[in-house]
Amino acid sequence: MPTLGGHGRSGTVLDGSASHPIRIMPMGAGRTPMGRLGRFLFKILSSVLLASVVLVLTLRWMDPPASAFMLQHAYNLWRLDRAPPFYHHVWVPLEQISPAARLAAIAGEDQRFPTHQGFDFIEIRAAWDAYRQGERLRGASTITQQTAKNLFLWPRSDWTRKILEAWFAFLMERLWSKERILEVYLNIVQFSPSTYGIEAASQRYLEQPASQLTLEQASLLIGALPSPSTYRLARPSPHLRRRAAWISDQASRLGGTRYLDRL
């Protein structure tokens, strides 16, 4: 008869011969260091993902006081012993941004914004095809992706940022309305080296609130978005004015402010 020896957490079962004992290992004794590390990393990743969901869900209703880009800008100036204010920023609700300005943003930056789910695969394919034909690789980021980058991440382009940008864009498209995404975007996007948000830009460069922007005025402001450190809204270059004219034309081709009904 096999017998079980000992009364501790482990014991020995004899297979009929004292020379062939079978050890019963304590529960958990076979767990490897790699297994424990894997479980630890899984818990960390799960916590980070859950925190990001809670953060995005909270910002569905709460207006962010600043973006990651604003904070980095302020930190860089603080390191240079500059005195505040480090940047110009004024938050306004979407209702206080003229329909013409909302349309100009969509016409200039992301014309499929009302219909895509955060990623414009048609534009991505077009940019890739142009690159393969020898053209410079152009950006294909949507308004949602730009909002995710400006609000949560950092300017430098790398794979880590791209992955996080995609994750936050995915969350925003599922937890926010299109109107909320556009509202946050227009309030945090950078218009010049020290100006963030369309209200601050409109007051600073056009001396009027964003609620009164015409299509031509809004197109000029939106025209600076691809390179706010290069374009000068105080003294618009011929290139910036041509881009503004193109945005106005695209807005008309989209059907005017009626296009906003698709949001």
C-alpha positions as CSV (number, residue, x, y, z in Angstrom):
1,M,0.0,0.0,0.0
2,P,1.4,3.4,-0.8
3,T,1.6,5.7,2.2
4,L,1.8,9.4,2.6
5,G,4.5,10.5,5.0
6,G,4.7,13.7,7.0
7,H,2.2,16.3,8.0
8,G,3.8,19.5,6.5
9,R,3.1,21.3,3.3
10,S,5.0,18.6,1.3
11,G,5.3,14.9,1.6
12,T,6.5,11.7,0.0
13,V,4.4,9.1,-1.7
14,L,6.0,5.7,-2.0
15,D,5.3,3.8,-5.2
16,G,5.6,0.4,-3.5
17,S,9.3,0.7,-3.0
18,A,11.2,2.8,-0.6
19,S,13.8,3.4,-3.3
20,H,11.4,5.3,-5.6
21,P,9.8,8.1,-3.6
22,I,7.6,10.6,-5.4
23,R,7.8,14.1,-4.0
24,I,4.7,16.2,-3.7
25,M,5.8,19.8,-4.2
26,P,4.2,22.6,-2.2
27,M,1.7,24.7,-4.1
28,G,3.5,27.6,-6.0
29,A,6.9,26.0,-5.6
30,G,7.1,25.4,-9.3
31,R,6.6,29.0,-10.3
32,T,9.6,30.3,-12.2
33,P,11.0,33.8,-11.9
34,M,10.0,34.5,-15.5
35,G,6.5,33.5,-14.7
36,R,6.3,35.9,-11.7
37,L,7.8,38.7,-13.8
38,G,5.2,38.1,-16.5
39,R,2.4,38.3,-14.1
40,F,3.8,41.4,-12.5
41,L,4.2,43.1,-15.9
42,F,0.6,42.0,-16.9
43,K,-0.7,43.7,-13.7
44,I,1.2,46.9,-14.5
45,L,0.0,47.0,-18.1
46,S,-3.6,46.3,-16.9
47,S,-3.4,49.1,-14.4
48,V,-2.0,51.6,-17.0
49,L,-4.7,50.7,-19.5
50,L,-7.4,51.0,-16.9
51,A,-6.0,54.4,-15.8
52,S,-6.0,55.6,-19.4
53,V,-9.7,54.6,-19.8
54,V,-10.6,56.4,-16.6
55,L,-8.7,59.5,-17.7
56,V,-10.3,59.7,-21.1
57,L,-13.7,59.0,-19.7
58,T,-13.3,61.8,-17.1
59,L,-12.3,64.3,-19.8
60,R,-15.5,63.6,-21.7
61,W,-17.1,66.0,-19.2
62,M,-14.2,67.9,-17.6
63,D,-12.2,70.5,-19.6
64,P,-8.5,69.9,-19.3
65,P,-6.7,72.9,-17.8
66,A,-3.6,72.3,-20.0
67,S,-2.3,69.9,-22.5
68,A,0.9,67.9,-22.4
69,F,2.3,70.2,-25.1
70,M,1.6,73.3,-23.0
71,L,3.2,71.8,-20.0
72,Q,6.3,70.8,-21.9
73,H,6.5,74.3,-23.4
74,A,6.2,75.9,-19.9
75,Y,8.8,73.6,-18.5
76,N,11.3,74.4,-21.3
77,L,10.8,78.2,-20.7
78,W,11.1,77.7,-16.9
79,R,14.4,75.9,-17.4
80,L,15.6,79.1,-19.2
81,D,14.5,81.2,-16.3
82,R,11.8,82.9,-18.3
83,A,9.0,84.6,-16.4
84,P,5.4,83.5,-16.7
85,P,3.0,83.5,-18.4
86,F,4.7,80.8,-20.5
87,Y,2.0,80.6,-23.1
88,H,-1.4,82.1,-24.2
89,H,-4.4,79.9,-23.8
90,V,-8.1,80.6,-23.3
91,W,-10.7,77.7,-23.2
92,V,-14.1,78.3,-24.7
93,P,-17.0,75.8,-25.3
94,L,-17.7,74.7,-28.8
95,E,-20.8,76.9,-29.0
96,Q,-18.5,79.9,-28.7
97,I,-16.4,78.9,-31.7
98,S,-18.0,80.0,-35.0
99,P,-19.3,77.3,-37.3
100,A,-17.0,78.7,-40.0
101,A,-14.0,78.0,-37.8
102,R,-15.1,74.5,-37.0
103,L,-15.6,73.8,-40.7
104,A,-12.2,75.3,-41.6
105,A,-10.5,72.9,-39.1
106,I,-12.2,69.9,-40.7
107,A,-11.6,71.2,-44.3
108,G,-7.9,71.9,-43.6
109,E,-6.9,69.0,-41.4
110,D,-9.3,66.0,-41.7
111,Q,-12.1,66.1,-44.2
112,R,-13.3,62.6,-43.3
113,F,-13.5,63.4,-39.6
114,P,-17.3,62.9,-39.4
115,T,-17.2,59.4,-40.8
116,H,-13.9,57.7,-39.7
117,Q,-13.3,55.9,-36.4
118,G,-10.1,57.8,-35.5
119,F,-7.9,56.7,-38.4
120,D,-8.2,57.7,-42.1
121,F,-7.0,54.6,-43.9
122,I,-7.7,56.2,-47.3
123,E,-5.4,59.1,-46.5
124,I,-2.8,56.7,-45.0
125,R,-2.8,54.7,-48.2
126,A,-2.5,57.8,-50.4
127,A,0.4,59.1,-48.3
128,W,2.2,55.8,-48.6
129,D,1.6,55.5,-52.4
130,A,3.0,59.0,-52.8
131,Y,6.0,58.2,-50.7
132,R,6.7,55.1,-52.8
133,Q,6.7,57.2,-55.9
134,G,9.4,59.4,-54.5
135,E,7.5,62.2,-52.8
136,R,8.2,63.3,-49.3
137,L,6.3,61.3,-46.7
138,R,3.4,63.5,-45.6
139,G,1.4,63.2,-42.4
140,A,-2.0,61.5,-42.4
141,S,-3.0,62.1,-38.8
142,T,-6.7,62.7,-38.2
143,I,-8.1,65.4,-35.8
144,T,-8.6,62.6,-33.3
145,Q,-5.0,61.5,-33.5
146,Q,-3.7,65.1,-33.3
147,T,-5.9,65.7,-30.2
148,A,-4.5,62.5,-28.5
149,K,-1.0,63.6,-29.3
150,N,-1.3,67.2,-28.1
151,L,-3.4,66.4,-25.0
152,F,-1.5,63.3,-23.6
153,L,1.9,62.8,-25.3
154,W,5.0,64.5,-26.6
155,P,6.1,66.2,-29.8
156,R,8.9,63.9,-30.8
157,S,7.9,61.2,-33.2
158,D,8.8,57.6,-32.3
159,W,7.1,54.2,-32.2
160,T,6.2,54.5,-28.6
161,R,4.3,57.7,-29.1
162,K,2.6,56.3,-32.2
163,I,1.3,53.3,-30.4
164,L,0.1,55.4,-27.4
165,E,-1.4,57.9,-29.8
166,A,-3.4,55.1,-31.6
167,W,-4.6,53.8,-28.2
168,F,-5.8,57.2,-27.0
169,A,-7.4,57.9,-30.4
170,F,-9.2,54.6,-30.2
171,L,-10.5,55.4,-26.7
172,M,-11.6,58.9,-27.6
173,E,-13.6,57.8,-30.6
174,R,-15.5,55.4,-28.4
175,L,-15.9,57.4,-25.3
176,W,-16.4,61.0,-26.7
177,S,-18.7,62.4,-29.3
178,K,-17.3,63.9,-32.5
179,E,-18.3,67.4,-31.2
180,R,-16.3,66.8,-28.0
181,I,-13.2,65.7,-29.9
182,L,-13.5,68.8,-32.1
183,E,-14.0,71.1,-29.1
184,V,-10.9,69.8,-27.3
185,Y,-8.9,69.9,-30.5
186,L,-9.7,73.5,-31.2
187,N,-9.0,74.5,-27.6
188,I,-5.5,72.9,-27.3
189,V,-4.0,72.9,-30.8
190,Q,-0.9,75.0,-31.2
191,F,-1.2,78.0,-33.5
192,S,2.2,79.7,-32.8
193,P,5.2,78.9,-30.6
194,S,3.4,80.3,-27.5
195,T,-0.3,80.3,-28.5
196,Y,-2.6,77.4,-27.9
197,G,-6.3,77.2,-28.8
198,I,-8.3,79.1,-31.4
199,E,-9.7,81.6,-28.9
200,A,-6.3,82.7,-27.8
201,A,-5.1,82.8,-31.4
202,S,-8.1,84.8,-32.6
203,Q,-7.7,87.3,-29.8
204,R,-4.0,87.7,-30.3
205,Y,-3.7,87.9,-34.1
206,L,-7.2,89.1,-35.2
207,E,-8.3,91.0,-32.1
208,Q,-11.7,89.4,-31.9
209,P,-13.2,86.3,-30.3
210,A,-13.4,83.0,-32.0
211,S,-17.2,83.2,-32.1
212,Q,-16.9,86.0,-34.7
213,L,-14.4,84.3,-37.0
214,T,-15.4,84.3,-40.7
215,L,-14.4,81.4,-43.0
216,E,-11.5,83.4,-44.5
217,Q,-10.2,84.4,-41.1
218,A,-10.5,81.0,-39.6
219,S,-8.8,79.5,-42.7
220,L,-5.8,81.7,-42.1
221,L,-5.5,80.5,-38.5
222,I,-6.0,76.9,-39.4
223,G,-3.5,77.2,-42.2
224,A,-0.7,77.6,-39.7
225,L,-1.4,74.3,-37.9
226,P,0.9,72.0,-39.9
227,S,3.9,74.1,-38.8
228,P,3.1,76.7,-36.1
229,S,6.8,77.3,-35.5
230,T,7.3,78.2,-39.2
231,Y,4.2,80.1,-40.2
232,R,3.9,83.6,-38.8
233,L,0.3,84.6,-38.2
234,A,1.4,88.2,-37.3
235,R,2.8,88.6,-40.8
236,P,1.3,85.8,-43.1
237,S,3.6,84.7,-45.9
238,P,2.3,84.2,-49.5
239,H,2.5,80.5,-48.9
240,L,0.3,80.7,-45.8
241,R,-2.2,82.9,-47.6
242,R,-2.4,80.4,-50.5
243,R,-3.0,77.6,-48.0
244,A,-5.7,79.6,-46.4
245,A,-7.4,80.1,-49.8
246,W,-7.2,76.4,-50.4
247,I,-8.9,75.7,-47.1
248,S,-11.7,78.1,-47.8
249,D,-12.2,76.5,-51.2
250,Q,-12.3,73.0,-49.7
251,A,-14.8,74.2,-47.1
252,S,-17.1,75.3,-49.9
253,R,-16.7,72.1,-51.7
254,L,-17.7,70.2,-48.6
255,G,-21.0,72.1,-48.7
256,G,-20.4,74.8,-46.2
257,T,-21.4,74.7,-42.6
258,R,-24.1,72.1,-43.4
259,Y,-21.3,69.6,-43.4
260,L,-21.1,70.0,-39.6
261,D,-24.5,68.3,-39.4
262,R,-22.7,65.0,-40.0
263,L,-20.9,65.2,-36.7
